[in-house]
């Protein structure tokens, strides 16, 4: 059994975002083309840009992605949004503009979100009234004392 850390959670979220990008576009039922398929000759293809090859994700990667998609349900909406935007590779400047926070505050929301997910996956109980800093310390294992929990 894996002990989840914020960095492992970050890696899994990034993998899920990457797999999500590689998934084929959903097709709408009932829509189709009546045009015949066009077969290009070699002369037609000379000088054209090659189409990028689309590699579909493995079934295991899709299963991990589906599991990962549920992880942000335990977060506040703004934390979940920041976590997913960062997983998709969005730059901090765009994240800050989208959520209306300064970079340091957005970074703390992101780190807090990763820590809450890690603690939840590790099935560690913690008091939701703790400060963000205390939850981050708890997830990183910096302070082993009890974090606001009764015995």
DSSP file (Angstrom, degrees, kcal/mol; ACC not computed):
  #  RESIDUE AA STRUCTURE BP1 BP2  ACC     N-H-->O    O-->H-N    N-H-->O    O-->H-N    TCO  KAPPA ALPHA  PHI   PSI    X-CA   Y-CA   Z-CA
    1    1 A X              0   0    0      0, 0.0     2,-0.3     0, 0.0     0, 0.0   0.000 360.0 360.0 360.0 132.9    0.0    0.0    0.0
    2    2 A X        -     0   0    0      1,-0.0     2,-0.7     0, 0.0     0, 0.0  -0.573 360.0-137.2 -84.1 138.1    1.4    3.4   -1.0
    3    3 A X        -     0   0    0     -2,-0.3     2,-0.3   119,-0.0     5,-0.1  -0.868  29.5-135.3 -91.6 115.8    1.8    6.2    1.4
    4    4 A X        -     0   0    0     -2,-0.7     2,-0.3   114,-0.3   118,-0.1  -0.531  24.6-176.0 -78.2 133.5    0.6    9.2   -0.5
    5    5 A X     >  -     0   0    0     -2,-0.3     4,-2.4     1,-0.1     5,-0.2  -0.817  41.4-106.2-117.6 162.5    2.6   12.5   -0.4
    6    6 A X  H  > S+     0   0    0     -2,-0.3     4,-2.3     1,-0.2     5,-0.1   0.867 121.7  52.6 -57.8 -35.0    1.7   15.8   -2.0
    7    7 A X  H  > S+     0   0    0      2,-0.2     4,-2.2     1,-0.2    -1,-0.2   0.882 109.0  48.8 -70.2 -36.2    4.3   15.2   -4.7
    8    8 A X  H  > S+     0   0    0      2,-0.2     4,-2.4     1,-0.2    -2,-0.2   0.897 111.4  50.2 -67.0 -39.1    2.9   11.8   -5.5
    9    9 A X  H  X S+     0   0    0     -4,-2.4     4,-2.5     2,-0.2    -2,-0.2   0.916 109.8  51.2 -62.7 -42.8   -0.6   13.3   -5.7
   10   10 A X  H  X S+     0   0    0     -4,-2.3     4,-2.3    -5,-0.2    -2,-0.2   0.916 110.3  48.9 -60.8 -44.0    0.8   16.1   -8.0
   11   11 A X  H  X S+     0   0    0     -4,-2.2     4,-2.4     1,-0.2    -1,-0.2   0.915 111.9  48.3 -61.9 -43.8    2.4   13.5  -10.3
   12   12 A X  H  X S+     0   0    0     -4,-2.4     4,-2.4     1,-0.2    -1,-0.2   0.894 111.4  49.9 -66.6 -39.2   -0.8   11.4  -10.5
   13   13 A X  H  X S+     0   0    0     -4,-2.5     4,-2.3     2,-0.2    -1,-0.2   0.900 110.9  49.6 -65.0 -40.0   -2.9   14.5  -11.2
   14   14 A X  H  X S+     0   0    0     -4,-2.3     4,-2.2     2,-0.2    -2,-0.2   0.903 111.1  49.6 -64.8 -40.8   -0.5   15.5  -14.0
   15   15 A X  H  X S+     0   0    0     -4,-2.4     4,-2.7     2,-0.2     5,-0.2   0.919 110.3  50.7 -62.9 -42.7   -0.7   12.0  -15.5
   16   16 A X  H  X S+     0   0    0     -4,-2.4     4,-2.4     1,-0.2    -2,-0.2   0.902 110.3  49.0 -62.2 -41.7   -4.5   12.1  -15.4
   17   17 A X  H  X S+     0   0    0     -4,-2.3     4,-1.7     2,-0.2    -1,-0.2   0.895 112.0  49.3 -64.9 -39.4   -4.5   15.5  -17.2
   18   18 A X  H  X S+     0   0    0     -4,-2.2     4,-1.4     2,-0.2    -2,-0.2   0.912 112.2  47.4 -65.8 -43.4   -2.1   14.1  -19.8
   19   19 A X  H  X S+     0   0    0     -4,-2.7     4,-0.9     1,-0.2    38,-0.2   0.902 109.1  54.9 -63.8 -41.2   -4.3   11.0  -20.3
   20   20 A X  H >< S+     0   0    0     -4,-2.4     3,-0.5     1,-0.2    -1,-0.2   0.878 106.7  51.0 -61.0 -38.2   -7.4   13.2  -20.6
   21   21 A X  H 3< S+     0   0    0     -4,-1.7    -1,-0.2     1,-0.2    -2,-0.2   0.837 109.9  50.6 -66.7 -32.7   -5.8   15.2  -23.3
   22   22 A X  H 3< S+     0   0    0     -4,-1.4    -1,-0.2    -3,-0.2    -2,-0.2   0.566  84.8 108.8 -84.6  -8.8   -4.9   12.1  -25.3
   23   23 A X  S << S-     0   0    0     -4,-0.9     3,-0.1    -3,-0.5    33,-0.0  -0.396  79.3-103.9 -67.9 144.1   -8.4   10.6  -25.1
   24   24 A X        -     0   0    0      1,-0.1    -1,-0.1    -2,-0.1     2,-0.1  -0.337  41.5 -96.7 -66.9 151.3  -10.3   10.6  -28.4
   25   25 A X        -     0   0    0      1,-0.1     2,-0.1    -3,-0.1    -1,-0.1  -0.418  43.4-108.0 -65.6 138.9  -13.0   13.2  -28.9
   26   26 A X        -     0   0    0     -2,-0.1     2,-0.4    -3,-0.1    -1,-0.1  -0.449  32.1-137.0 -68.1 142.8  -16.5   11.9  -28.1
   27   27 A X        -     0   0    0     -2,-0.1     2,-0.4    -3,-0.1    -1,-0.1  -0.826  12.4-124.3-103.3 140.4  -18.6   11.4  -31.2
   28   28 A X    >   -     0   0    0     -2,-0.4     3,-1.2     1,-0.1     2,-0.2  -0.657  27.1-119.3 -83.1 134.3  -22.2   12.5  -31.3
   29   29 A X  T 3  S+     0   0    0     -2,-0.4     3,-0.1     1,-0.2    -1,-0.1  -0.478  95.0  27.6 -71.2 140.7  -24.7    9.8  -32.2
   30   30 A X  T 3  S+     0   0    0      1,-0.2     2,-0.5    -2,-0.2    -1,-0.2   0.278  94.6 106.3  93.8 -11.4  -26.7   10.4  -35.3
   31   31 A X    <   +     0   0    0     -3,-1.2     2,-0.3     2,-0.0    -1,-0.2  -0.891  39.2 143.2-105.1 128.6  -24.1   12.6  -37.0
   32   32 A X        -     0   0    0     -2,-0.5     2,-0.4    -3,-0.1    -3,-0.0  -0.965  45.0-108.5-153.9 167.2  -22.2   11.2  -39.9
   33   33 A X        -     0   0    0     -2,-0.3    -2,-0.0     1,-0.1     0, 0.0  -0.853  10.3-163.9-105.4 136.5  -20.8   12.3  -43.2
   34   34 A X        +     0   0    0     -2,-0.4     2,-0.1     2,-0.1    -1,-0.1   0.463  61.0 108.2 -93.2  -2.7  -22.2   11.2  -46.5
   35   35 A X  S    S-     0   0    0      1,-0.1    -2,-0.1     3,-0.0     2,-0.1  -0.476  77.5-110.8 -72.7 144.7  -19.1   12.3  -48.4
   36   36 A X        -     0   0    0     -2,-0.1     2,-0.2     1,-0.1    -1,-0.1  -0.412  39.3 -94.7 -71.9 153.9  -16.9    9.5  -49.7
   37   37 A X        -     0   0    0     -2,-0.1     2,-0.5     1,-0.1    -1,-0.1  -0.488  39.9-130.5 -69.2 135.7  -13.5    9.0  -48.0
   38   38 A X        -     0   0    0     -2,-0.2     2,-0.6    -3,-0.1    -1,-0.1  -0.771  15.4-159.7 -93.8 128.0  -10.8   10.8  -49.9
   39   39 A X        -     0   0    0     -2,-0.5     2,-0.3     0, 0.0    -2,-0.0  -0.937  12.8-148.0-108.2 117.0   -7.7    8.8  -50.7
   40   40 A X        -     0   0    0     -2,-0.6     2,-0.1     1,-0.1    -2,-0.0  -0.629   8.8-134.5 -86.7 139.7   -4.7   11.0  -51.5
   41   41 A X     >  -     0   0    0     -2,-0.3     4,-1.4     1,-0.1     3,-0.2  -0.366  30.7-102.0 -81.2 170.7   -2.0    9.9  -54.0
   42   42 A X  H  > S+     0   0    0      1,-0.2     4,-1.1     2,-0.2     3,-0.3   0.897 123.1  55.2 -60.3 -41.2    1.7   10.3  -53.2
   43   43 A X  H  4 S+     0   0    0      1,-0.2     3,-0.3     2,-0.2    -1,-0.2   0.854 106.2  51.9 -62.8 -34.5    1.9   13.4  -55.4
   44   44 A X  H  4 S+     0   0    0      1,-0.2    -1,-0.2    -3,-0.2    -2,-0.2   0.825 109.1  50.8 -68.6 -30.8   -0.9   15.0  -53.4
   45   45 A X  H >< S+     0   0    0     -4,-1.4     3,-1.7    -3,-0.3    -1,-0.2   0.642  82.3 108.6 -84.9 -15.2    0.9   14.3  -50.1
   46   46 A X  T 3< S+     0   0    0     -4,-1.1     3,-0.1    -3,-0.3    -3,-0.0  -0.443  89.5  12.1 -65.3 129.8    4.3   15.8  -51.2
   47   47 A X  T 3  S+     0   0    0      1,-0.3    -1,-0.3    -2,-0.2     2,-0.2   0.325  97.7 125.2  86.5  -7.4    4.9   19.1  -49.3
   48   48 A X    <   -     0   0    0     -3,-1.7    -1,-0.3     1,-0.1     2,-0.3  -0.534  69.2-105.8 -81.9 151.5    2.0   18.6  -46.9
   49   49 A X        -     0   0    0     -2,-0.2     2,-0.1    -3,-0.1    -1,-0.1  -0.565  40.3-112.0 -71.7 135.5    2.7   18.7  -43.1
   50   50 A X        -     0   0    0     -2,-0.3     2,-0.3     1,-0.1    -1,-0.1  -0.441  29.6-115.2 -68.9 143.9    2.6   15.3  -41.6
   51   51 A X        -     0   0    0     -2,-0.1     2,-0.1     1,-0.1    -1,-0.1  -0.606  35.0-108.8 -75.8 135.3   -0.4   14.7  -39.3
   52   52 A X        -     0   0    0     -2,-0.3     2,-0.4     1,-0.1    -1,-0.1  -0.410  33.3-115.9 -65.5 139.6    0.8   14.1  -35.7
   53   53 A X        -     0   0    0     -2,-0.1     2,-0.7     1,-0.0    -1,-0.1  -0.618  24.0-143.7 -78.2 129.8    0.3   10.5  -34.6
   54   54 A X        -     0   0    0     -2,-0.4     2,-0.6    -3,-0.0    -1,-0.0  -0.849  11.1-160.5 -99.6 113.9   -2.2   10.2  -31.8
   55   55 A X        -     0   0    0     -2,-0.7     2,-0.2   -32,-0.0    -2,-0.0  -0.832  14.3-137.3 -95.8 122.0   -1.2    7.5  -29.3
   56   56 A X        -     0   0    0     -2,-0.6   -33,-0.1     1,-0.1   -37,-0.0  -0.509  25.0-107.3 -77.1 145.5   -4.2    6.4  -27.2
   57   57 A X        -     0   0    0    -38,-0.2    -1,-0.1    -2,-0.2     2,-0.0  -0.313  37.2-102.1 -69.9 156.1   -3.6    5.8  -23.5
   58   58 A X     >  -     0   0    0      1,-0.1     4,-2.2     4,-0.0     5,-0.2  -0.321  29.3-110.9 -72.7 159.2   -3.4    2.3  -22.1
   59   59 A X  H  > S+     0   0    0      1,-0.2     4,-2.2     2,-0.2     5,-0.1   0.862 119.9  54.0 -59.5 -34.8   -6.4    0.9  -20.2
   60   60 A X  H  > S+     0   0    0      2,-0.2     4,-2.4     1,-0.2    -1,-0.2   0.908 108.1  49.0 -65.8 -40.8   -4.4    1.0  -16.9
   61   61 A X  H  > S+     0   0    0      1,-0.2     4,-2.3     2,-0.2    -2,-0.2   0.887 110.9  50.4 -65.2 -38.1   -3.7    4.7  -17.5
   62   62 A X  H  X S+     0   0    0     -4,-2.2     4,-2.6     2,-0.2    -2,-0.2   0.901 109.8  50.6 -66.3 -40.0   -7.4    5.4  -18.2
   63   63 A X  H  X S+     0   0    0     -4,-2.2     4,-2.0     2,-0.2    -2,-0.2   0.914 111.4  47.7 -63.3 -43.1   -8.3    3.5  -15.0
   64   64 A X  H  X S+     0   0    0     -4,-2.4     4,-2.4     2,-0.2    -2,-0.2   0.895 111.8  51.3 -64.2 -38.9   -5.9    5.6  -12.9
   65   65 A X  H  X S+     0   0    0     -4,-2.3     4,-2.0     2,-0.2    -2,-0.2   0.928 108.5  50.5 -63.4 -44.8   -7.2    8.8  -14.6
   66   66 A X  H  < S+     0   0    0     -4,-2.6     4,-0.5     1,-0.2    -1,-0.2   0.894 112.1  47.6 -61.2 -39.7  -10.8    7.8  -13.7
   67   67 A X  H >< S+     0   0    0     -4,-2.0     3,-1.1     1,-0.2     4,-0.3   0.916 111.4  51.3 -64.2 -42.7   -9.8    7.2  -10.1
   68   68 A X  H >< S+     0   0    0     -4,-2.4     3,-1.5     1,-0.2     4,-0.4   0.804  95.2  70.2 -67.2 -31.0   -7.9   10.5  -10.0
   69   69 A X  T 3< S+     0   0    0     -4,-2.0     3,-0.3     1,-0.3    -1,-0.2   0.756  97.3  52.5 -60.5 -23.9  -10.9   12.5  -11.3
   70   70 A X  T X  S+     0   0    0     -3,-1.1     3,-1.6    -4,-0.5    -1,-0.3   0.608  86.1  86.2 -86.9 -11.4  -12.8   12.0   -8.1
   71   71 A X  G X  S+     0   0    0     -3,-1.5     3,-1.0    -4,-0.3    -1,-0.2   0.808  81.6  57.0 -63.4 -32.5  -10.0   13.2   -5.8
   72   72 A X  G >  S+     0   0    0     -4,-0.4     3,-1.6    -3,-0.3    -1,-0.3   0.490  79.8  90.5 -81.6   0.0  -10.8   16.9   -5.9
   73   73 A X  G <  S+     0   0    0     -3,-1.6    -1,-0.2     1,-0.3    -2,-0.1   0.751  83.0  56.8 -66.7 -21.1  -14.4   16.3   -4.6
   74   74 A X  G <  S+     0   0    0     -3,-1.0    -1,-0.3    -4,-0.2     2,-0.2   0.447  96.9  86.3 -87.1   0.8  -13.1   16.8   -1.0
   75   75 A X  S <  S-     0   0    0     -3,-1.6     2,-0.1     1,-0.1    38,-0.0  -0.600  88.2 -99.6-100.5 159.7  -11.7   20.2   -1.8
   76   76 A X     >  -     0   0    0     -2,-0.2     4,-2.6     1,-0.1     3,-0.3  -0.446  44.7-108.3 -65.5 150.9  -13.2   23.7   -1.8
   77   77 A X  H  > S+     0   0    0      1,-0.2     4,-2.3     2,-0.2     5,-0.2   0.870 118.4  49.4 -54.7 -41.3  -14.1   24.7   -5.4
   78   78 A X  H  > S+     0   0    0      2,-0.2     4,-2.2     1,-0.2    -1,-0.2   0.895 111.9  48.8 -67.6 -37.7  -11.3   27.3   -5.7
   79   79 A X  H  > S+     0   0    0     -3,-0.3     4,-2.6     2,-0.2    -2,-0.2   0.922 112.0  48.9 -65.8 -43.7   -8.7   24.8   -4.5
   80   80 A X  H  X S+     0   0    0     -4,-2.6     4,-2.4     1,-0.2     5,-0.2   0.892 110.6  50.8 -62.1 -39.9   -9.9   22.1   -6.9
   81   81 A X  H  X S+     0   0    0     -4,-2.3     4,-2.5    -5,-0.2    -1,-0.2   0.926 112.2  46.0 -64.3 -44.7   -9.8   24.6   -9.8
   82   82 A X  H  X S+     0   0    0     -4,-2.2     4,-2.5     2,-0.2     5,-0.2   0.919 111.9  51.9 -64.4 -43.7   -6.3   25.6   -9.0
   83   83 A X  H  X S+     0   0    0     -4,-2.6     4,-2.0     1,-0.2    -2,-0.2   0.925 113.8  43.1 -60.0 -46.0   -5.1   22.0   -8.5
   84   84 A X  H  X S+     0   0    0     -4,-2.4     4,-1.8     2,-0.2    -1,-0.2   0.884 112.1  52.6 -70.7 -37.5   -6.6   21.0  -11.9
   85   85 A X  H  <>S+     0   0    0     -4,-2.5     5,-2.4    -5,-0.2    -1,-0.2   0.924 112.1  46.1 -62.6 -42.0   -5.3   24.0  -13.7
   86   86 A X  H ><5S+     0   0    0     -4,-2.5     3,-1.5     1,-0.2    -2,-0.2   0.879 109.3  54.9 -67.1 -37.5   -1.8   23.3  -12.4
   87   87 A X  H 3<5S+     0   0    0     -4,-2.0    -1,-0.2     1,-0.3    -2,-0.2   0.841 104.6  54.7 -63.4 -33.0   -2.1   19.6  -13.4
   88   88 A X  T 3<5S-     0   0    0     -4,-1.8    -1,-0.3    -5,-0.1    -2,-0.2   0.438 123.8-106.7 -80.0   0.9   -3.0   20.7  -16.9
   89   89 A X  T < 5 +     0   0    0     -3,-1.5    -3,-0.2     1,-0.2     2,-0.1   0.674  60.1 164.4  85.4  17.7    0.3   22.7  -17.0
   90   90 A X      < -     0   0    0     -5,-2.4    -1,-0.2    -6,-0.2     2,-0.1  -0.455  40.4-112.7 -69.6 139.2   -1.3   26.2  -16.8
   91   91 A X     >  -     0   0    0     -2,-0.1     4,-2.1     1,-0.1     3,-0.4  -0.374  20.8-117.3 -72.5 152.4    1.1   28.9  -15.9
   92   92 A X  H  > S+     0   0    0      1,-0.2     4,-3.1     2,-0.2     5,-0.3   0.851 112.6  60.2 -58.8 -36.4    0.8   30.6  -12.5
   93   93 A X  H  > S+     0   0    0      1,-0.2     4,-1.9     2,-0.2    -1,-0.2   0.918 108.7  42.6 -60.2 -43.6    0.0   34.0  -14.2
   94   94 A X  H  > S+     0   0    0     -3,-0.4     4,-2.4     2,-0.2    -1,-0.2   0.875 113.5  52.4 -70.4 -37.5   -3.1   32.6  -15.9
   95   95 A X  H  X S+     0   0    0     -4,-2.1     4,-2.6     2,-0.2     5,-0.3   0.945 110.6  47.8 -61.5 -47.4   -4.2   30.7  -12.8
   96   96 A X  H  X>S+     0   0    0     -4,-3.1     4,-1.7     1,-0.2     5,-1.0   0.893 112.4  48.9 -61.5 -40.6   -3.9   33.9  -10.7
   97   97 A X  H  <5S+     0   0    0     -4,-1.9    -1,-0.2    -5,-0.3    -2,-0.2   0.899 113.2  48.0 -65.9 -40.0   -5.8   35.9  -13.3
   98   98 A X  H  <5S+     0   0    0     -4,-2.4    -2,-0.2     1,-0.2    -1,-0.2   0.912 121.5  32.5 -68.5 -44.2   -8.6   33.2  -13.5
   99   99 A X  H  <5S-     0   0    0     -4,-2.6    -1,-0.2    -5,-0.2    -2,-0.2   0.593 104.4-123.0 -94.1 -10.4   -9.1   32.8   -9.7
  100  100 A X  T  <5 +     0   0    0     -4,-1.7     2,-0.3    -5,-0.3    -3,-0.2   0.836  67.0 122.8  76.8  33.4   -8.4   36.4   -8.7
  101  101 A X      < -     0   0    0     -5,-1.0    -1,-0.3    -6,-0.2    -2,-0.1  -0.875  64.6-106.3-123.0 157.4   -5.6   35.6   -6.2
  102  102 A X     >  -     0   0    0     -2,-0.3     4,-2.8     1,-0.1     5,-0.2  -0.380  41.7-104.2 -72.8 163.1   -2.0   36.7   -5.9
  103  103 A X  H  > S+     0   0    0      1,-0.2     4,-2.7     2,-0.2     5,-0.2   0.893 119.4  50.5 -59.8 -43.4    0.7   34.1   -6.8
  104  104 A X  H  > S+     0   0    0      1,-0.2     4,-1.9     2,-0.2    -1,-0.2   0.901 113.8  45.3 -64.0 -39.8    1.6   33.4   -3.2
  105  105 A X  H  > S+     0   0    0      2,-0.2     4,-2.3     1,-0.2    -2,-0.2   0.910 113.6  49.1 -69.1 -42.1   -2.0   32.8   -2.2
  106  106 A X  H  X S+     0   0    0     -4,-2.8     4,-2.2     1,-0.2    -2,-0.2   0.892 110.8  51.3 -63.8 -39.0   -2.8   30.7   -5.3
  107  107 A X  H  X S+     0   0    0     -4,-2.7     4,-2.8    -5,-0.2     5,-0.2   0.904 109.6  49.5 -64.8 -40.8    0.3   28.6   -4.5
  108  108 A X  H  X S+     0   0    0     -4,-1.9     4,-2.7     2,-0.2    -2,-0.2   0.899 110.3  50.3 -66.2 -39.4   -0.8   28.1   -0.9
  109  109 A X  H  X S+     0   0    0     -4,-2.3     4,-2.4     2,-0.2    -2,-0.2   0.909 112.4  48.5 -61.6 -41.6   -4.3   27.0   -2.1
  110  110 A X  H  X S+     0   0    0     -4,-2.2     4,-2.2     2,-0.2    -2,-0.2   0.939 113.8  44.6 -63.8 -48.8   -2.6   24.6   -4.6
  111  111 A X  H  X S+     0   0    0     -4,-2.8     4,-2.3     1,-0.2    -2,-0.2   0.898 112.9  51.8 -64.8 -40.5   -0.3   23.1   -2.0
  112  112 A X  H  X S+     0   0    0     -4,-2.7     4,-2.7    -5,-0.2    -1,-0.2   0.914 108.8  51.6 -60.9 -43.6   -3.1   22.9    0.6
  113  113 A X  H  X S+     0   0    0     -4,-2.4     4,-2.2     1,-0.2    -2,-0.2   0.917 110.1  48.2 -60.1 -45.0   -5.3   21.0   -2.0
  114  114 A X  H  X S+     0   0    0     -4,-2.2     4,-2.4     1,-0.2    -1,-0.2   0.900 112.8  49.1 -62.0 -40.4   -2.5   18.5   -2.7
  115  115 A X  H  X S+     0   0    0     -4,-2.3     4,-2.7     2,-0.2     5,-0.2   0.896 109.5  50.5 -68.3 -40.8   -2.0   18.0    1.1
  116  116 A X  H  X S+     0   0    0     -4,-2.7     4,-2.4     2,-0.2    -1,-0.2   0.916 112.1  48.2 -63.1 -42.0   -5.8   17.5    1.8
  117  117 A X  H  X S+     0   0    0     -4,-2.2     4,-2.7    -5,-0.2    -2,-0.2   0.929 112.2  49.3 -62.9 -44.6   -5.9   14.9   -1.1
  118  118 A X  H  X S+     0   0    0     -4,-2.4     4,-2.0     1,-0.2  -114,-0.3   0.924 112.6  46.9 -61.9 -45.0   -2.8   13.1    0.3
  119  119 A X  H  <>S+     0   0    0     -4,-2.7     5,-2.7     1,-0.2     4,-0.2   0.896 113.2  49.4 -64.0 -39.9   -4.2   13.0    3.8
  120  120 A X  H ><5S+     0   0    0     -4,-2.4     3,-1.2    -5,-0.2    -2,-0.2   0.917 111.0  48.7 -65.3 -43.6   -7.6   11.8    2.6
  121  121 A X  H 3<5S+     0   0    0     -4,-2.7    -1,-0.2     1,-0.3    -2,-0.2   0.840 110.7  51.0 -66.0 -32.1   -6.0    9.0    0.5
  122  122 A X  T 3<5S-     0   0    0     -4,-2.0    -1,-0.3    -5,-0.2    -2,-0.2   0.461 112.2-124.5 -81.5  -0.7   -3.9    8.0    3.5
  123  123 A X  T < 5 +     0   0    0     -3,-1.2     2,-0.5     1,-0.2    -3,-0.2   0.842  55.9 155.6  59.0  36.4   -7.1    7.8    5.5
  124  124 A X      < -     0   0    0     -5,-2.7     2,-0.3    -6,-0.2    -1,-0.2  -0.827  37.4-136.7 -94.4 128.8   -5.7   10.2    8.1
  125  125 A X        +     0   0    0     -2,-0.5     2,-0.3    -3,-0.1    24,-0.1  -0.608  29.8 168.8 -82.2 142.7   -8.2   12.2   10.0
  126  126 A X        -     0   0    0     -2,-0.3     2,-0.5    22,-0.1    22,-0.1  -0.988  40.7 -99.6-151.4 154.5   -7.6   15.9   10.6
  127  127 A X    >   -     0   0    0     20,-1.0     3,-1.7    -2,-0.3    22,-0.1  -0.612  22.6-148.9 -76.8 123.1   -9.6   18.8   11.9
  128  128 A X  T 3  S+     0   0    0     -2,-0.5    -1,-0.1     1,-0.3     7,-0.1   0.609  94.0  68.3 -69.1 -10.5  -11.0   20.9    9.0
  129  129 A X  T 3  S+     0   0    0     19,-0.1    -1,-0.3     2,-0.0     3,-0.1   0.493  76.1 110.0 -86.7  -2.6  -10.7   23.9   11.2
  130  130 A X  S <  S-     0   0    0     -3,-1.7    17,-0.0    17,-0.1    -4,-0.0  -0.322  79.5 -99.0 -67.3 155.2   -6.9   23.8   11.2
  131  131 A X     >  -     0   0    0      1,-0.1     4,-2.1     4,-0.0     5,-0.2  -0.307  29.9-111.7 -70.0 160.0   -5.1   26.5    9.4
  132  132 A X  H  > S+     0   0    0      1,-0.2     4,-2.4     2,-0.2     5,-0.2   0.901 118.6  54.6 -58.1 -41.6   -3.8   25.8    5.9
  133  133 A X  H  > S+     0   0    0      1,-0.2     4,-2.4     2,-0.2    -1,-0.2   0.899 107.6  49.1 -61.4 -41.8   -0.2   26.0    7.2
  134  134 A X  H  > S+     0   0    0      2,-0.2     4,-2.5     1,-0.2    -1,-0.2   0.891 110.8  49.8 -66.5 -39.5   -0.9   23.3    9.8
  135  135 A X  H  X S+     0   0    0     -4,-2.1     4,-2.4     2,-0.2    -2,-0.2   0.909 111.2  49.5 -65.2 -40.7   -2.6   21.0    7.3
  136  136 A X  H  X S+     0   0    0     -4,-2.4     4,-1.9     2,-0.2    -2,-0.2   0.919 112.5  47.5 -63.4 -43.6    0.4   21.4    5.0
  137  137 A X  H  X>S+     0   0    0     -4,-2.4     5,-2.5     1,-0.2     4,-0.8   0.898 111.5  51.3 -63.0 -40.3    2.8   20.6    7.9
  138  138 A X  H ><5S+     0   0    0     -4,-2.5     3,-0.5     1,-0.2    -2,-0.2   0.911 110.4  47.7 -64.2 -43.3    0.8   17.6    8.9
  139  139 A X  H 3<5S+     0   0    0     -4,-2.4    -1,-0.2     1,-0.2    -2,-0.2   0.842 112.8  48.9 -68.1 -32.8    0.8   16.2    5.3
  140  140 A X  H 3<5S-     0   0    0     -4,-1.9    -1,-0.2    -5,-0.2    -2,-0.2   0.600 111.7-122.7 -81.6 -10.5    4.5   16.7    5.0
  141  141 A X  T <<5 +     0   0    0     -4,-0.8    -3,-0.2    -3,-0.5     3,-0.2   0.763  68.8 135.1  77.0  25.4    5.1   15.1    8.4
  142  142 A X  S   <S+     0   0    0     -5,-2.5     2,-0.5     1,-0.3    -4,-0.2   0.821  71.5  34.8 -77.6 -30.6    6.8   18.1    9.8
  143  143 A X        -     0   0    0     -6,-0.6    -1,-0.3    -9,-0.1    -2,-0.1  -0.925  62.8-173.4-126.8 106.7    5.0   18.0   13.2
  144  144 A X        +     0   0    0     -2,-0.5     3,-0.1    -3,-0.2    -1,-0.1   0.563  52.8 107.0 -77.3  -6.1    4.1   14.5   14.5
  145  145 A X  S    S-     0   0    0      1,-0.2    -2,-0.1     2,-0.0     2,-0.1  -0.164  88.5 -74.3 -68.5 168.7    2.0   15.9   17.4
  146  146 A X        -     0   0    0      1,-0.1     2,-0.8     2,-0.1    -1,-0.2  -0.388  40.9-144.0 -65.4 138.0   -1.7   15.6   17.4
  147  147 A X        -     0   0    0     -3,-0.1   -20,-1.0     1,-0.1   -17,-0.1  -0.570  66.2 -56.6-107.5  67.5   -3.3   18.1   15.0
  148  148 A X  S    S+     0   0    0     -2,-0.8     2,-0.4     1,-0.2   -19,-0.1   0.693  98.1 132.3  76.5  18.9   -6.5   19.1   16.7
  149  149 A X        -     0   0    0    -24,-0.1    -1,-0.2   -22,-0.1     2,-0.1  -0.860  54.6-126.3-105.6 137.4   -7.9   15.6   17.0
  150  150 A X              0   0    0     -2,-0.4    -3,-0.1     1,-0.1    -1,-0.0  -0.437 360.0 360.0 -73.2 156.3   -9.4   14.2   20.2
  151  151 A X              0   0    0     -2,-0.1    -1,-0.1    -5,-0.0    -2,-0.0   0.466 360.0 360.0 -78.2 360.0   -8.0   10.9   21.5
